[in-house]
Amino acid sequence: MPENMKIIDDKKFMWDGIVYETTDKAAEIEAGYKKQSFETRVVTDADKYLVYTRRLAEQQTAAPGS
């Protein structure tokens, strides 16, 4: 079973829960997440493909030092 969470480039990504058979299918799903403002990574695991995502902040909620 793949890890539900991975730290990639010092950022926490969550697995979308689906194992994709081809890189093309994983890329298609990844593109959909990117349109919804997610940061994504595709990870290869035993000849299968996993899509990990993290939500990008749309705006800062508080000014630094507040």
VMD Tcl script that builds the backbone (N, CA, C; Angstrom):
set m [mol new atoms 198]
animate dup $m
set s [atomselect $m all]
$s set {name element resname resid chain x y z} {
  {N N MET 1 A 0.850 -1.185 0.000}
  {CA C MET 1 A 0.000 0.000 0.000}
  {C C MET 1 A 0.891 1.242 0.000}
  {N N PRO 2 A 0.657 2.168 -0.900}
  {CA C PRO 2 A 1.443 3.413 -0.946}
  {C C PRO 2 A 1.226 4.266 0.301}
  {N N GLU 3 A 2.189 5.139 0.560}
  {CA C GLU 3 A 2.074 6.063 1.680}
  {C C GLU 3 A 0.988 7.096 1.391}
  {N N ASN 4 A 0.154 7.392 2.374}
  {CA C ASN 4 A -0.897 8.398 2.209}
  {C C ASN 4 A -0.330 9.801 2.141}
  {N N MET 5 A 0.843 10.004 2.773}
  {CA C MET 5 A 1.451 11.313 2.842}
  {C C MET 5 A 2.931 11.173 2.533}
  {N N LYS 6 A 3.467 12.126 1.791}
  {CA C LYS 6 A 4.898 12.172 1.492}
  {C C LYS 6 A 5.388 13.600 1.661}
  {N N ILE 7 A 6.619 13.727 2.144}
  {CA C ILE 7 A 7.287 15.024 2.179}
  {C C ILE 7 A 8.169 15.084 0.936}
  {N N ILE 8 A 7.891 16.036 0.058}
  {CA C ILE 8 A 8.643 16.217 -1.180}
  {C C ILE 8 A 9.067 17.680 -1.224}
  {N N ASP 9 A 10.362 17.918 -1.368}
  {CA C ASP 9 A 10.892 19.289 -1.385}
  {C C ASP 9 A 10.458 20.068 -0.144}
  {N N ASP 10 A 10.495 19.401 1.010}
  {CA C ASP 10 A 10.111 20.005 2.294}
  {C C ASP 10 A 8.657 20.454 2.351}
  {N N LYS 11 A 7.788 19.854 1.524}
  {CA C LYS 11 A 6.364 20.169 1.520}
  {C C LYS 11 A 5.573 18.881 1.700}
  {N N LYS 12 A 4.458 18.968 2.401}
  {CA C LYS 12 A 3.606 17.810 2.651}
  {C C LYS 12 A 2.609 17.629 1.507}
  {N N PHE 13 A 2.643 16.459 0.876}
  {CA C PHE 13 A 1.721 16.105 -0.205}
  {C C PHE 13 A 0.891 14.908 0.239}
  {N N MET 14 A -0.361 14.881 -0.187}
  {CA C MET 14 A -1.263 13.777 0.136}
  {C C MET 14 A -1.565 12.981 -1.130}
  {N N TRP 15 A -1.545 11.650 -1.009}
  {CA C TRP 15 A -1.860 10.756 -2.120}
  {C C TRP 15 A -3.355 10.835 -2.397}
  {N N ASP 16 A -3.749 10.831 -3.668}
  {CA C ASP 16 A -5.180 10.915 -4.007}
  {C C ASP 16 A -5.910 9.579 -3.854}
  {N N GLY 17 A -5.186 8.525 -3.514}
  {CA C GLY 17 A -5.816 7.242 -3.196}
  {C C GLY 17 A -6.019 6.305 -4.373}
  {N N ILE 18 A -5.529 6.693 -5.554}
  {CA C ILE 18 A -5.735 5.872 -6.746}
  {C C ILE 18 A -4.387 5.493 -7.342}
  {N N VAL 19 A -4.258 4.226 -7.746}
  {CA C VAL 19 A -3.058 3.750 -8.425}
  {C C VAL 19 A -3.352 3.773 -9.923}
  {N N TYR 20 A -2.556 4.520 -10.675}
  {CA C TYR 20 A -2.760 4.653 -12.121}
  {C C TYR 20 A -1.836 3.699 -12.862}
  {N N GLU 21 A -2.352 3.062 -13.888}
  {CA C GLU 21 A -1.610 2.064 -14.655}
  {C C GLU 21 A -0.607 2.669 -15.633}
  {N N THR 22 A -0.909 3.869 -16.131}
  {CA C THR 22 A -0.046 4.481 -17.146}
  {C C THR 22 A 0.338 5.899 -16.744}
  {N N THR 23 A 1.476 6.329 -17.266}
  {CA C THR 23 A 1.921 7.696 -17.017}
  {C C THR 23 A 0.979 8.702 -17.666}
  {N N ASP 24 A 0.376 8.326 -18.802}
  {CA C ASP 24 A -0.572 9.222 -19.475}
  {C C ASP 24 A -1.798 9.489 -18.614}
  {N N LYS 25 A -2.331 8.456 -17.981}
  {CA C LYS 25 A -3.510 8.620 -17.119}
  {C C LYS 25 A -3.158 9.468 -15.899}
  {N N ALA 26 A -1.990 9.211 -15.309}
  {CA C ALA 26 A -1.559 10.003 -14.155}
  {C C ALA 26 A -1.392 11.469 -14.547}
  {N N ALA 27 A -0.834 11.726 -15.724}
  {CA C ALA 27 A -0.643 13.098 -16.196}
  {C C ALA 27 A -1.982 13.788 -16.444}
  {N N GLU 28 A -2.952 13.042 -16.954}
  {CA C GLU 28 A -4.293 13.590 -17.189}
  {C C GLU 28 A -4.937 14.016 -15.872}
  {N N ILE 29 A -4.836 13.167 -14.866}
  {CA C ILE 29 A -5.402 13.461 -13.545}
  {C C ILE 29 A -4.647 14.629 -12.909}
  {N N GLU 30 A -3.323 14.618 -13.046}
  {CA C GLU 30 A -2.498 15.696 -12.508}
  {C C GLU 30 A -2.923 17.048 -13.094}
  {N N ALA 31 A -3.169 17.103 -14.382}
  {CA C ALA 31 A -3.594 18.342 -15.037}
  {C C ALA 31 A -4.912 18.850 -14.447}
  {N N GLY 32 A -5.822 17.938 -14.159}
  {CA C GLY 32 A -7.096 18.323 -13.547}
  {C C GLY 32 A -6.908 18.940 -12.170}
  {N N TYR 33 A -6.011 18.353 -11.373}
  {CA C TYR 33 A -5.734 18.919 -10.055}
  {C C TYR 33 A -5.099 20.303 -10.179}
  {N N LYS 34 A -4.200 20.472 -11.141}
  {CA C LYS 34 A -3.542 21.770 -11.322}
  {C C LYS 34 A -4.551 22.854 -11.676}
  {N N LYS 35 A -5.573 22.515 -12.461}
  {CA C LYS 35 A -6.623 23.480 -12.805}
  {C C LYS 35 A -7.407 23.915 -11.571}
  {N N GLN 36 A -7.404 23.055 -10.535}
  {CA C GLN 36 A -8.116 23.358 -9.294}
  {C C GLN 36 A -7.179 23.967 -8.243}
  {N N SER 37 A -6.031 24.492 -8.684}
  {CA C SER 37 A -5.049 25.161 -7.817}
  {C C SER 37 A -4.354 24.231 -6.823}
  {N N PHE 38 A -4.088 22.998 -7.237}
  {CA C PHE 38 A -3.290 22.096 -6.430}
  {C C PHE 38 A -1.872 22.065 -6.976}
  {N N GLU 39 A -0.906 21.952 -6.075}
  {CA C GLU 39 A 0.458 21.631 -6.471}
  {C C GLU 39 A 0.515 20.113 -6.527}
  {N N THR 40 A 1.151 19.531 -7.533}
  {CA C THR 40 A 1.106 18.077 -7.707}
  {C C THR 40 A 2.490 17.491 -7.941}
  {N N ARG 41 A 2.597 16.200 -7.656}
  {CA C ARG 41 A 3.773 15.411 -7.990}
  {C C ARG 41 A 3.279 14.016 -8.396}
  {N N VAL 42 A 3.856 13.465 -9.463}
  {CA C VAL 42 A 3.570 12.081 -9.851}
  {C C VAL 42 A 4.767 11.248 -9.425}
  {N N VAL 43 A 4.497 10.168 -8.693}
  {CA C VAL 43 A 5.532 9.292 -8.161}
  {C C VAL 43 A 5.353 7.906 -8.759}
  {N N THR 44 A 6.450 7.304 -9.217}
  {CA C THR 44 A 6.411 5.939 -9.738}
  {C C THR 44 A 6.596 4.964 -8.584}
  {N N ASP 45 A 5.754 3.933 -8.539}
  {CA C ASP 45 A 5.821 2.915 -7.487}
  {C C ASP 45 A 5.533 1.558 -8.114}
  {N N ALA 46 A 6.571 0.736 -8.277}
  {CA C ALA 46 A 6.432 -0.623 -8.822}
  {C C ALA 46 A 5.704 -0.616 -10.172}
  {N N ASP 47 A 6.187 0.199 -11.092}
  {CA C ASP 47 A 5.620 0.303 -12.442}
  {C C ASP 47 A 4.185 0.827 -12.470}
  {N N LYS 48 A 3.761 1.442 -11.400}
  {CA C LYS 48 A 2.459 2.113 -11.333}
  {C C LYS 48 A 2.730 3.575 -11.008}
  {N N TYR 49 A 1.714 4.402 -11.111}
  {CA C TYR 49 A 1.885 5.838 -10.921}
  {C C TYR 49 A 0.919 6.358 -9.871}
  {N N LEU 50 A 1.448 7.174 -8.979}
  {CA C LEU 50 A 0.665 7.745 -7.890}
  {C C LEU 50 A 0.692 9.258 -8.025}
  {N N VAL 51 A -0.437 9.898 -7.786}
  {CA C VAL 51 A -0.509 11.358 -7.843}
  {C C VAL 51 A -0.641 11.873 -6.412}
  {N N TYR 52 A 0.302 12.726 -6.046}
  {CA C TYR 52 A 0.295 13.383 -4.737}
  {C C TYR 52 A -0.021 14.858 -4.956}
  {N N THR 53 A -0.838 15.421 -4.071}
  {CA C THR 53 A -1.278 16.806 -4.232}
  {C C THR 53 A -1.145 17.570 -2.927}
  {N N ARG 54 A -1.105 18.883 -3.073}
  {CA C ARG 54 A -1.231 19.786 -1.921}
  {C C ARG 54 A -1.918 21.037 -2.409}
  {N N ARG 55 A -2.765 21.574 -1.597}
  {CA C ARG 55 A -3.541 22.767 -1.956}
  {C C ARG 55 A -2.635 23.983 -1.857}
  {N N LEU 56 A -2.648 24.808 -2.883}
  {CA C LEU 56 A -1.907 26.068 -2.855}
  {C C LEU 56 A -2.754 27.132 -2.178}
  {N N ALA 57 A -2.129 27.933 -1.347}
  {CA C ALA 57 A -2.843 29.028 -0.694}
  {C C ALA 57 A -3.211 30.064 -1.738}
  {N N GLU 58 A -4.464 30.465 -1.763}
  {CA C GLU 58 A -4.919 31.460 -2.734}
  {C C GLU 58 A -4.543 32.866 -2.313}
  {N N GLN 59 A -4.548 33.112 -1.015}
  {CA C GLN 59 A -4.129 34.423 -0.512}
  {C C GLN 59 A -3.689 34.279 0.917}
  {N N GLN 60 A -2.856 35.192 1.342}
  {CA C GLN 60 A -2.380 35.167 2.709}
  {C C GLN 60 A -3.488 35.670 3.617}
  {N N THR 61 A -3.710 34.960 4.736}
  {CA C THR 61 A -4.835 35.317 5.603}
  {C C THR 61 A -4.472 36.386 6.637}
  {N N ALA 62 A -3.188 36.506 6.980}
  {CA C ALA 62 A -2.789 37.519 7.939}
  {C C ALA 62 A -1.433 38.087 7.542}
  {N N ALA 63 A -1.238 39.328 7.825}
  {CA C ALA 63 A 0.033 39.964 7.511}
  {C C ALA 63 A 1.111 39.418 8.438}
  {N N PRO 64 A 2.320 39.195 7.932}
  {CA C PRO 64 A 3.406 38.719 8.793}
  {C C PRO 64 A 3.619 39.667 9.979}
  {N N GLY 65 A 3.845 39.091 11.142}
  {CA C GLY 65 A 4.077 39.886 12.335}
  {C C GLY 65 A 2.808 40.402 13.013}
  {N N SER 66 A 1.645 39.995 12.492}
  {CA C SER 66 A 0.376 40.467 13.091}
  {C C SER 66 A -0.029 39.605 14.241}
}
mol reanalyze $m
mol bondsrecalc $m
mol representation Tube
mol addrep $m
